Amino acid sequence: MIQRYRVLGRSVVEGDELQHVLREAYERKSPVHCECRKGNELPLYISHRQNGYVLARWPGSGARHATACDHYDAPDYLTGMGQVRGSAVIDDEASGETSLKLGFPLSRGAARLAPAALTNDKPTVKSSGQKLSMRGLLHVLWDRAELSHWHPKMAGKRTWFVVRRALLEAAASCRAKQEALPHVLFVPESFKVEEKEEIRARRRAALARVYASRDEMMVVVGEIKEIVPAHGAERIVLRHVGDMPFVMDQDMARRFHKRFAGELALWQAQDGPNGKCGHLVLAGSFARRREGTFDLIEVALMPVTREWLPYETSDERYLVGKAVAEKRRFVKGLRVNLDHDTPIASLVLKDTGEEASAIHIHDRDNELAEPLEALLAGQGVAHLLWKEGEPLPARVSRPPRRGWQAQQAA
């Protein structure tokens, strides 16, 4: 499918010309619309990056785009986004800014000098959706960064450099606790020996908030390299910041391993050195001690494949791997604040024709539970209950548009 946009009163296709047109539209604050569905007003917004201008869909509008469109997204009801949008995640279409309501603090007083909470995935937060848990924040950022999306052309190109850039760009238009989210978010920069001093200087500047006060907290998102014993405690070492370990005392380490036993087991089951077959992403609030070490407060873990696509179970990892290997186009469902008993679609395939296909993993032979039956009755996509060993819905190839044929003939 050739992407077409209505910009400055005319139709423009992807290509070198688009950058020049987007620059003018950005400077003039002119609206841009996607033309993937004739007769539908599908507004987009322009994001200015160092290397140019990028178009992004308005949050919550992805399901209105054509399934073959780059801006298509799974309907909110299939994932945890439906629970939090409009309550914990509030989009302002006038300003393009998103307000995030967090269910965990970013500062601590005298009564909270020691890390007391490990994770705030409590039933009250899960059921209401009024505030984001740490896992919820991580999933929202992953969704906004479109790291839950996959296209065969992405194979071999999604490195930590790409992941970090996407996360920072996703955070750029967000606010939390009356602050711009980038002010409280730390995502480690890819380490290069030849630039180690410059990288350290940039890291110190990025961490200015916690260096200025031991009462202030930030949120780190990074890949776990190792978890090692350390004089009666444990240290979590993230890749690219090996000299900045996060310390857990014995009590927190015990609760950490109990709470995240499943995620840690999935990570350890992935074969291959240096994360060649998968990664374990950590999101956590942290503060700096007087001694210069860092305490983790709230924590969430998320296993991801080598393509940085999240999964929750070994069956889901197999499903994601199968879809990648078969060069399918899809969106990975994210749970956000929902508890593990609430069903969501594992994948939404975008290459099955006019109607996307939601894939639900069902490993039981008994009758379907009522929540899953309700999900399967949802409109806007086809639904498939899938088990390991079964094929995915067939890919539907679309003929090229007339505009593309005309371009080739010219």
SERO-296057 format. One record per residue (C-alpha): x, y, z; chain; residue in three letters. Coordinates in steps of 0.001 Angstrom, whole numbers. Example, Ala and Ser with C-alpha at 12.3 -4.5 7.8 and 13.67 -1.06 7.14 Angstrom:
        u        v        w  cadena  residuo
    12300    -4500     7800       A      ALA
    13670    -1060     7140       A      SER
***
This chain:
        u        v        w  cadena  residuo
        0        0        0       A      MET
     1280     3441     -939       A      ILE
      754     5930     1886       A      GLN
    -1041     9083      733       A      ARG
    -1609    12237     2719       A      TYR
    -3640    15408     2240       A      ARG
    -1190    18210     3043       A      VAL
    -1489    21906     2178       A      LEU
    -4536    21214       29       A      GLY
    -3014    18490    -2154       A      ARG
    -2392    14756    -2131       A      SER
     1202    13713    -1455       A      VAL
     2715    10213    -1428       A      VAL
     5639     8941      613       A      GLU
     8981     9931     -814       A      GLY
    11558    12689     -892       A      ASP
     8958    15370    -1644       A      GLU
     7009    14568     1515       A      LEU
     9714    15925     3815       A      GLN
     9666    19330     2128       A      HIS
     5876    19495     2284       A      VAL
     5786    18414     5941       A      LEU
     8339    21035     6866       A      ARG
     6165    23774     5377       A      GLU
     3012    22333     6985       A      ALA
     4789    22124    10358       A      TYR
     5908    25743    10175       A      GLU
     2441    26913     9110       A      ARG
      713    24600    11625       A      LYS
    -1365    23267     8759       A      SER
    -3406    20067     9338       A      PRO
    -2458    16763     7733       A      VAL
    -4877    13949     6944       A      HIS
    -4294    10323     5979       A      CYS
    -6030     9243     2773       A      GLU
    -6057     5504     3471       A      CYS
    -9875     5501     3587       A      ARG
   -11737     7599     1057       A      LYS
   -14293     9936     2524       A      GLY
   -12907     9649     6088       A      ASN
   -11228    12522     7923       A      GLU
    -8224    10898     9613       A      LEU
    -6064    13646    11121       A      PRO
    -2373    13128    11826       A      LEU
      144    15284    13633       A      TYR
     3696    16174    12627       A      ILE
     6592    15383    14945       A      SER
     9886    17209    14362       A      HIS
    12915    14986    14823       A      ARG
    16588    15694    14296       A      GLN
    16588    13891    10964       A      ASN
    13333    15293     9647       A      GLY
     9574    15248    10110       A      TYR
     7435    12245    10985       A      VAL
     3682    11766    10815       A      LEU
     1859    10055    13678       A      ALA
    -1772     9203    14246       A      ARG
    -3799    10885    16956       A      TRP
    -3997     8593    20008       A      PRO
    -7108     6442    19943       A      GLY
    -7703     6892    16208       A      SER
    -5645     3935    14955       A      GLY
    -8553     1530    14466       A      ALA
   -10213     3970    12029       A      ARG
    -7357     3645     9528       A      HIS
    -7228      977     6814       A      ALA
    -5618    -2240     8018       A      THR
    -2813    -1909     5440       A      ALA
    -2077     1659     6542       A      CYS
     1068     2312     8585       A      ASP
    -1076     4248    11073       A      HIS
    -3531     1428    11807       A      TYR
    -3706      286    15412       A      ASP
    -5720    -2361    17236       A      ALA
    -9059    -1235    18690       A      PRO
    -8669     -197    22325       A      ASP
   -11129    -2807    23619       A      TYR
    -8751    -5619    22578       A      LEU
    -5988    -4414    24916       A      THR
    -5545    -2617    28204       A      GLY
    -5555      784    26497       A      MET
    -9356      812    26550       A      GLY
    -9367      849    30356       A      GLN
    -6984     3788    30813       A      VAL
    -7684     6073    27846       A      ARG
    -9612     9107    29023       A      GLY
    -8842     8440    32694       A      SER
    -5159     7658    33319       A      ALA
    -4179     8653    29757       A      VAL
    -5801    11914    28660       A      ILE
    -5104    13195    25146       A      ASP
    -5549    16852    24259       A      ASP
    -6154    17069    20510       A      GLU
    -5797    20846    20544       A      ALA
    -2257    20839    21928       A      SER
    -1184    17326    20960       A      GLY
     -124    16752    24567       A      GLU
     -957    13706    26671       A      THR
    -1404    13828    30442       A      SER
     -500    10663    32329       A      LEU
    -1833    10030    35839       A      LYS
      652     7891    37740       A      LEU
     -232     5604    40615       A      GLY
     3207     5901    42215       A      PHE
     5156     8868    43644       A      PRO
     8087    10705    42074       A      LEU
     9281    12197    45362       A      SER
     9619    10892    48882       A      ARG
     9486    12557    52261       A      GLY
    10962    11671    55627       A      ALA
     8429     8882    56098       A      ALA
     9533     7174    52874       A      ARG
    13317     7321    53062       A      LEU
    13607     3560    52635       A      ALA
    12127     1761    49614       A      PRO
     8887      284    50915       A      ALA
     6974     -645    47770       A      ALA
     8159    -2992    45080       A      LEU
     5300    -2655    42668       A      THR
     1960     -926    42793       A      ASN
       -3    -3443    40711       A      ASP
    -2688    -3459    43407       A      LYS
    -6311    -4517    42730       A      PRO
    -7592     -957    43283       A      THR
    -5298      368    40557       A      VAL
    -6020    -2569    38274       A      LYS
    -9764    -2366    38518       A      SER
   -10234     1371    38229       A      SER
    -7752     2316    35540       A      GLY
    -7682     5811    37045       A      GLN
    -3899     5831    37487       A      LYS
    -1084     4011    35733       A      LEU
      926     1378    37541       A      SER
     4622     1151    36681       A      MET
     3817    -1640    34247       A      ARG
     1012      499    32858       A      GLY
     3390     3396    32213       A      LEU
     5872     1073    30499       A      LEU
     3143     -375    28267       A      HIS
     1756     3061    27383       A      VAL
     5236     4260    26371       A      LEU
     5819     1062    24368       A      TRP
     2482     1568    22619       A      ASP
     3070     5269    21859       A      ARG
     6548     4447    20552       A      ALA
     4934     1820    18263       A      GLU
     7387     -773    19551       A      LEU
     4375    -3102    19740       A      SER
     4046    -2876    15942       A      HIS
     5854    -5156    13522       A      TRP
     6491    -5098     9784       A      HIS
     8871    -7470     7945       A      PRO
    10984    -4478     6847       A      LYS
    11900    -3927    10512       A      MET
    13812    -7222    10691       A      ALA
    17375    -6697    11865       A      GLY
    16895    -2951    12336       A      LYS
    15387    -2666    15826       A      ARG
    18421    -2094    18054       A      THR
    18553     -502    21524       A      TRP
    19482     2762    19782       A      PHE
    16207     2593    17828       A      VAL
    14196     1522    20886       A      VAL
    15616     4345    23024       A      ARG
    14959     6969    20383       A      ARG
    11363     5788    19943       A      ALA
    10721     5845    23704       A      LEU
    12108     9354    24125       A      LEU
    10080    10629    21192       A      GLU
     6950     8986    22621       A      ALA
     7580    10675    25976       A      ALA
     8258    14098    24450       A      ALA
     4575    15046    24249       A      SER
     3607    13585    27639       A      CYS
     3252    15152    31064       A      ARG
     3081    13477    34474       A      ALA
     2840    15011    37955       A      LYS
     2642    18482    36348       A      GLN
     6025    17969    34695       A      GLU
     7176    17135    31196       A      ALA
     7753    13379    31230       A      LEU
    11275    13633    29697       A      PRO
    12364    15548    32818       A      HIS
    11738    12475    34988       A      VAL
    12486     9690    32477       A      LEU
    15956     8170    32102       A      PHE
    16634     5780    29215       A      VAL
    20319     4759    29046       A      PRO
    22226     5832    25978       A      GLU
    24008     3158    23904       A      SER
    27512     2875    25324       A      PHE
    30552     3486    23125       A      LYS
    34043     3201    24590       A      VAL
    35379     5997    22417       A      GLU
    32683     8360    23734       A      GLU
    32557     7207    27358       A      LYS
    33387    10588    28915       A      GLU
    30861    12457    26783       A      GLU
    28232     9828    27561       A      ILE
    28924    10114    31299       A      ARG
    28528    13891    31098       A      ALA
    25202    13565    29289       A      ARG
    24048    10957    31806       A      ARG
    24904    13209    34739       A      ARG
    22903    16024    33127       A      ALA
    19953    13698    32512       A      ALA
    20022    12631    36188       A      LEU
    20212    16185    37546       A      ALA
    16878    15760    39357       A      ARG
    18057    12927    41639       A      VAL
    21527    14423    42091       A      TYR
    19946    17649    43340       A      ALA
    17866    15986    46061       A      SER
    17662    12550    47688       A      ARG
    13911    13086    48014       A      ASP
    13382    13294    44255       A      GLU
    12790    10262    42060       A      MET
    13008     9475    38374       A      MET
    11857     6555    36213       A      VAL
    14392     4374    34424       A      VAL
    13593     2159    31441       A      VAL
    16382     -174    30402       A      GLY
    17434    -3721    29615       A      GLU
    18621    -5939    32454       A      ILE
    22106    -7314    31911       A      LYS
    22465    -9256    35145       A      GLU
    21209    -9586    38724       A      ILE
    24078   -10354    41107       A      VAL
    24636   -10763    44880       A      PRO
    26330    -7836    46607       A      ALA
    27321    -8060    50319       A      HIS
    23987    -9213    51691       A      GLY
    22014    -7356    49024       A      ALA
    21506    -7684    45274       A      GLU
    22402    -5420    42388       A      ARG
    20479    -5049    39138       A      ILE
    22836    -4027    36355       A      VAL
    21372    -2537    33185       A      LEU
    23061    -2674    29813       A      ARG
    24957      456    28755       A      HIS
    25203     1696    32378       A      VAL
    27246    -1035    34011       A      GLY
    28769     1449    36466       A      ASP
    25331     2529    37719       A      MET
    23902     -516    39547       A      PRO
    20527     -383    41270       A      PHE
    20663    -1842    44782       A      VAL
    18018    -4010    46473       A      MET
    18303    -4913    50140       A      ASP
    17533    -8479    51244       A      GLN
    13858    -7818    51889       A      ASP
    13280    -6101    48580       A      MET
    15272    -8778    46727       A      ALA
    13063   -11460    48283       A      ARG
     9888    -9662    47234       A      ARG
    11346    -8920    43804       A      PHE
    12035   -12594    43048       A      HIS
     8651   -13650    44407       A      LYS
     6675   -11019    42481       A      ARG
     8507   -11495    39173       A      PHE
     9206   -15228    39271       A      ALA
     7298   -15739    36017       A      GLY
     9011   -12937    34100       A      GLU
    12443   -14025    35341       A      LEU
    11768   -17651    34365       A      ALA
    10742   -16600    30843       A      LEU
    13899   -14494    30527       A      TRP
    16149   -17293    31762       A      GLN
    14484   -19759    29378       A      ALA
    15563   -17725    26361       A      GLN
    18601   -19322    24774       A      ASP
    21476   -17399    23299       A      GLY
    24247   -15176    24687       A      PRO
    24001   -11411    25067       A      ASN
    20251   -11263    24552       A      GLY
    20424   -12725    21033       A      LYS
    17098   -14463    21566       A      CYS
    15400   -11981    23827       A      GLY
    15672    -9268    26448       A      HIS
    14204    -8373    29832       A      LEU
    13084    -4755    30121       A      VAL
    12899    -3053    33509       A      LEU
    10925       63    34357       A      ALA
    11312     1453    37841       A      GLY
    11248     4575    39944       A      SER
    14539     5247    41708       A      PHE
    16251     7684    44046       A      ALA
    19894     8382    44867       A      ARG
    21433     7641    48247       A      ARG
    23925     9885    50020       A      ARG
    26638     7326    49183       A      GLU
    25923     7745    45494       A      GLY
    24196     4403    44874       A      THR
    20635     4149    43547       A      PHE
    17574     2598    45190       A      ASP
    14748     1080    43177       A      LEU
    11291     1842    44578       A      ILE
     8501      725    42208       A      GLU
     9452    -1913    39627       A      VAL
     7970    -3648    36583       A      ALA
     9573    -6280    34343       A      LEU
     8643    -7057    30743       A      MET
    10157    -9930    28733       A      PRO
    10554    -9088    25046       A      VAL
    11746   -11031    22012       A      THR
    14912   -10247    20082       A      ARG
    12724    -7824    18076       A      GLU
    11726    -6076    21349       A      TRP
     8141    -7339    21063       A      LEU
     6582    -8023    24506       A      PRO
     5119   -11378    25525       A      TYR
     3609   -12801    28723       A      GLU
     3845   -16591    28343       A      THR
     5890   -19170    26441       A      SER
     2865   -19769    24174       A      ASP
     2717   -16086    23365       A      GLU
     6462   -15975    22699       A      ARG
     5985   -18839    20235       A      TYR
     3073   -17023    18580       A      LEU
     5043   -13779    18199       A      VAL
     8040   -15690    16836       A      GLY
     5818   -17522    14348       A      LYS
     4293   -14256    13095       A      ALA
     7745   -12682    12705       A      VAL
     9168   -15747    10929       A      ALA
     6222   -15790     8518       A      GLU
     6828   -12093     7760       A      LYS
     3429   -10991     8981       A      ARG
     2354    -7420     9795       A      ARG
      793    -7109    13232       A      PHE
      276    -5223    16486       A      VAL
     1123    -6886    19802       A      LYS
    -1523    -6502    22490       A      GLY
     -433    -4885    25777       A      LEU
    -2137    -5373    29132       A      ARG
    -1321    -1933    30680       A      VAL
    -3190    -1964    34050       A      ASN
    -5360    -5032    33476       A      LEU
    -4840    -8049    35730       A      ASP
    -3722   -11369    34255       A      HIS
    -7192   -12899    34524       A      ASP
    -8643   -10337    32098       A      THR
    -8337   -11561    28487       A      PRO
    -6786    -9435    25764       A      ILE
    -5892   -10151    22146       A      ALA
    -2317   -11441    21895       A      SER
    -1874   -10186    18328       A      LEU
    -3860    -8247    15765       A      VAL
    -2802    -9197    12232       A      LEU
    -2947    -6263     9795       A      LYS
    -2436    -8261     6587       A      ASP
    -5681   -10243     6411       A      THR
    -7596    -7921     4092       A      GLY
   -10138    -5225     4849       A      GLU
   -10717    -6735     8278       A      GLU
    -7859    -7218    10733       A      ALA
    -7656   -10497    12643       A      SER
    -7366   -10617    16430       A      ALA
    -5532   -13725    17652       A      ILE
    -6465   -15049    21092       A      HIS
    -4455   -17825    22718       A      ILE
    -6749   -20468    24208       A      HIS
    -5053   -23468    25791       A      ASP
    -8071   -24963    27519       A      ARG
   -10570   -27477    26094       A      ASP
   -13371   -26459    28432       A      ASN
   -16037   -23854    27772       A      GLU
   -14978   -20270    27243       A      LEU
   -15170   -17978    30236       A      ALA
   -17637   -15102    30036       A      GLU
   -14988   -12312    29763       A      PRO
   -13379   -14036    26773       A      LEU
   -16761   -14602    25139       A      GLU
   -17476   -10885    25476       A      ALA
   -14110   -10028    23919       A      LEU
   -14724   -12385    21003       A      LEU
   -18045   -10650    20347       A      ALA
   -16299    -7316    19791       A      GLY
   -16753    -5587    16435       A      GLN
   -14222    -4198    13977       A      GLY
   -11980    -7269    13602       A      VAL
   -12257   -10984    12933       A      ALA
   -11459   -13180    15952       A      HIS
    -9525   -16447    16079       A      LEU
    -8880   -18770    19025       A      LEU
    -5401   -20154    18390       A      TRP
    -3332   -23012    19799       A      LYS
      299   -23925    19151       A      GLU
      623   -25979    15974       A      GLY
    -2313   -24305    14251       A      GLU
    -1867   -21973    11250       A      PRO
    -2484   -18249    11370       A      LEU
    -5156   -16672     9143       A      PRO
    -3983   -16421     5555       A      ALA
    -2277   -13260     4395       A      ARG
    -4274   -11257     1852       A      VAL
    -2216    -9470     -797       A      SER
    -3642    -6243    -2108       A      ARG
    -3157    -5036    -5662       A      PRO
    -1131    -1835    -6020       A      PRO
    -3092     1391    -6254       A      ARG
    -3524     3207    -9551       A      ARG
    -1300     6011    -8301       A      GLY
     1547     3570    -7810       A      TRP
     1094     2121   -11300       A      GLN
     1077     5599   -12786       A      ALA
     4318     6433   -10960       A      GLN
     5987     3287   -12311       A      GLN
     4834     4065   -15843       A      ALA
     6219     7586   -15601       A      ALA
***
